[in-house]
Amino acid sequence: MSAPLLKQLSRRSFGKLLAAGAAGSSLPVAAAATGASPAVRKSREPKLIKPNRLHEGDLVGLITPSGHVDDEKIEKSIRNLESLGLRVKTGKYIRELRGNYAGTVTQRLEDLHAMFADREVKAVWAATGGSGAISLLPFIDYALIRKNPKVFVGYSDITALHLAIHRQTGLVTFHGPVASSTFSDYASGYLRALLMSPQSSLTISMAAENHERGLTQPAFAVRTLVPGVAQGRLIGGNLSLVSALSGTDYAARFAGKLLFLEDISEAPYRIDRMMTQLRLGQDYNTAAALMLGIFLKCEANDGEISLTLAETVDDQLKALRVPAVQGYSFGHIAHQFTLPMGIMARIDTQQQTLTLLEAAVS
């Protein structure tokens, strides 16, 4: 057998093996073969796209791109969205289960794409966070989302989707309560203001309920680490995901921006490691400011030798030359405000406010 023919057969055999392996996995076949979506943009950030505002009676697509949800959470999600005057359409695979994920990557991806493609659906809302959203990133049809810009809401593990969609399409997405969260009056009020009643300027004050808890629970207390006033475009989310995406095509670029971070159930040494990873990739001093939310359950266990969360944050941020705060009202809490990714905003550490300087929806 000739050498060229042998090479040709080898390529064919390798292609068959690769296709067979992809078909037997939980990953989309085409994407598994290439390793990345051809739609990924690696250069400059795209032009900002604002989704249309929501109106009472609009249809919302409820999906689970991360962790599994049971019927109780689905019912709570529907009640929450209906309390905003919205109608709900559930994803085809919303009840799927694979490990702790809401089905395979292919199933979760199909629900995401289907909701953005459905012209009757005006918003896409994650039912919960959990884990697993990061696995969708190389297979997302970003061109589809660019052509069908819609309100997209969620937080925690949904950060991976926020950063990727914003970086690849320029769409303003919303780091806010997942549909199964507790919709407090404070949280619902800011959701309505941002998604349904666009304003050219909106000043967000911290929740009184969080202030009260801060008197006895340090995690809820607002701390000014570096005082000042600064403005820039909002970027960030859950620290675990922001750090996990560092160095990838989906990473948050925070030079000149207001970087916001939150997390839950992470020991201080892990917070320190993740914040150091971000700092090694991009100098925090290049950001306009750093805004930390409420890091719930992020102290060491009793009797464990450890820095406190406050000491860890101080070591990371107190020497900065840009404004830095901790304890603002966002994170894994009931009384949280929603942050629109990519919108110009101003932080005032003395007033303990965040002011959105433009409407987030059109």
N, C-alpha and C positions, 0 to 999 in steps of 0.2 A: 504494500500500500504506500502511495506517495506521501511525502511529508505534508504538502498543502492539503490533501484530502483528509489526512489524519487530523490536522488542525481544525478543518471545517467540521468534521464529525465531533470533535471535542467541544467546540463552541455550541453545537446543537445539543449535545448531551448535557452540557452545563446549563443551557437555557431551559431544557425540560426539567432538570432537577430543581432549578430555582423556581420555576412556575409551580411545580408540584408542591414544593415546600411552602410557598406563599399561599396556595390554595388550602393547605391544611392548617394554616395559622389563623389567628383572629385579626390579622392585618389586611387592609385592602391590597389586592394583588398587584395592581400597577404601582402603587406607592412602595410596596415592599420590594419590588424589583429595582426601583430607582433610588430608594433611600430618602428621597425628599420630593416635595412638590415642585414642579417646574414653575409654579406661580410665585415662589418665594422671592422677595426683593431684598437684596443684600446691600444696596447702596443708600442713598439719601432717603429721608423719611417722606412718605407720600403726603399729598395735600390733605388737609383736614376735611373730613366729611361729617356733617351733622345729620342725624336721623330725623325723621318727621316726628313732631310732638304726638303724644297719645291723647285720645279723647275718650270720654266715658262711652262704653259700649264697644270699644275696639277689641279685636280678637288677639289674644296673647298665646304664643306657643310655649308650653311647659315641657322642658326636657331635662334629662339627667346625664350630662356629659362627663360626670365624675363618679361619685359613689352611688351605691344602691339606695333606693328609697322604698319603704313599704307603703301599704295602702293608707295607713294613718297619716303619714307625711304627705302623701299625694292629696288626700282630702283637705289637710290643713293648708297646703299650698293653694289649692283652688279657692278655698274660703278667703284666704288673704288677698289674692288677686281680685276676687269678686268684690271685696270690701273697698277696692279702689275704683269700682265701677267698670271693671274690665270683664270680658268673657274669656274663657279658657279652652284651648285645644291641647290635648295631651299628645306627646310623642308616641309613635308606634311602638317603640321599645322601652317605654318608661318603666315598665315593671320587670325588665330583664335582670338577670343576676349571673355574674361570672366572677367567682371569688367575692371580693368586697366591691367590685365594680358594677356599674349599671349596664351589664351586657358587654359584648366584645367591642373593640375599637371600631370595627365596621358598623355595628348597630348604633353606637353612640354618634358616630360620624354621620350616619344616614339621617338620624333625627335632627341633628344640627343643620345639615344641608337642606332637608325638607322644609324646615320652618323658615329659613331665609328665602327659599325659592317660592313658598306659598304666598301669593299676592294678597290673600285675605288676612294673613297674619301680620300684625303691625309691630309686634315686639317679641323677642325671644328671652325667656326667663329661666334660669337654672333653678331646679327644685331644691338642690342641696349642693354642698361642696364635697369634701371627702378626699379622694385621691384618684388619679388616673387621667385627668384632663390633659396633662403634658404629652401623653401618648398620641393624642389626636393631631398635634401641631403640624407634623410633616405631611399630613394627608388632607388637610383642609383645603377646600376650593376657595381660595381668597378672592379670585376673580368673581365668583358667584356673590360673595358678600359685598364686594365693591359695587356690583351692579344692583344689589338689593339692600341698601343700607337700612338697618332697623335698630330700634332700641334693643340693647342687650344688657341684661342685669344679672349680677351675682357677685360673690366675693369668696374669700378663702382659696380653695383649689382652683376656682374659676379664674383666678389671677392669670394663670397660664394662657387662657383663651383671650383675656383682655389684652395682655401684652402682645401676643402674637397677632391678633386681629388689628390692633391699633398700629403696630409696627409695619404690617404688610399691606394694610388697606387705608389707614388714616381715619378709620371710623371712630367717632367718639362713642365709647362704651361706658357703662356705669358700674362702678365698684360700690355695690349696695346690697341690701338684704337679699338672700336667696328666698325663694318663694315660701319655703317652710320655716323661715325665721319667725320670731315673735315680732309682729308689726305693731310696735308701740306708737302712740300718737306722734312722738318726736320723729320716729323713723318714717312713718306714713306721710307726715307733713312735708318732709323734705323730698320724698319720692314724688308727691303730687306737684310740688313747686318746680322740681327739675324736669319732670317728664311731661307734665300736662299744662303748666302755666309758665312758659318761658319768660324770663326777665333778663334785661341787659345787665343787671347787677343784682347779686343776692349775697347778703352777709349772713354767714352761718355762725351762730353762737353755740357754745357747748351745752350739753343737756344738763338741766338742773338736777336730774336724778343721778347722773354720774358724779356731779359735784358733791352731792350729799354722801354718796358711797366713798368718795375720795377722802372724806374726813376720817374714816376708820380703815379704809383699804387702800394702801399705797398705789396699787396698780391703776386706780381710777383717778388719782390726783394729777392735775395738770402741773407740769414742771417746765420752767423755761431754762434751757441749758445755755443757749446763746441768744440774748435779746436782739430784737430788730424787726424791721419791716422789709419784706421782699416779695417780688412777684415773678411768676413764670408759669409755664404750662404744667398741669398736673400729670404725674406719672408715678406708678408704684403698685402697691397691693400687699399681698401676704408675703412676708419676708422669706419664708421657706421657698416659695416659688420664684420670687424675684432673684434670689441668689442661685437657685437651680438653673435658671435660664441665662445666667451671666456667661458671656463669651459665645453665645449662640446667635443665630439670625433673628431670634425673637426677644433678645435681651432689652431691658429698659435702658434707654440712653438718658441719663439724667443731667447732663451738662446744661446749665441755664434753666433748669426746671425745678418745680416743687416736688421733691421726692417724698412720698408718703408710704409708711410701712406699718404693718401690724402682724401679730401672730398669737397663737394659743398653744398651751401645753408644751412649751419648749424650755428646757433647762437653761439657766443663764450662760453656761459654757457653750451651748449650741447657738444661742443668740449671738454671743461674742464671735463665734466662728463664722456664722453666716454674714454678719455685718463686716467682719474683716475681709471675707471673700469679695464682697461688693467693693469695699474700699481699695483692695488690691487691683481690681479691674478698672475702677474709675475713682478719681479723687473726689471725696465728698465736698471739698471746697469748690469744685466746679459747679455744683448744684446751686440754685438760687436759695434754697432752704431745705431743711429736713424736718418732716412732721411725722412723729410717731403716734400711733393710736394707743388704744388700751390693750396691753399685752396680758391677756387673762391666763392665769395658771402657769405663769412663767417664772416662779421662784423654785429654788431647790427644795428637795424633800427635807423634812425635819431631821436634824442630826447630821445632814450631809455637809461636808466642807465645801463651801462655795461662796462666790461673790453674790450679792443680791442683784436683782434685775437693775435697780437704780445705779448701783456701782458699775455694772457692766455697761449700761448706756452712757454714764458719765465718762468712762474710759474711752468710749468710742467717739463721743460727740462734743464734749465740753471744750476741747481745744480748737474747735472749728472757727473759721472766720466768717461763716454765714449763719443766719438765724437757725436755731434748732429747738424743738419742743418735744415733750412727751406727754401722753395722756389725753390727746384730743379724742372727741367722741366718735370714733369709728373703730371697727374690729369685731370680734366675736361677742357682741353685746346686743341687748335689746334696743337700747337708745343710741342708735347710730345714724349719722348722716351719710348721704350718698355722694360719692366723688366721681365726677365725669372726667374720664381719661382724655387728656389733650387740651382741656379748656384752660384759658388764661385765668389765673387766680392770684390773690394777694394774701399773705399771712401777716398778722400783726400780733407779735408775742405779748405786748403789753395789754392789748384789748382782749387777747385770747379768742381771736376770730379768724375765720377764713372767708374771704370775699371772692365770689366768682365774678369775673369781670366781663362775661359775655354769656349769652344763652347757650345751653348745651344741646338744644333741639331747634329745628327750624319750623 
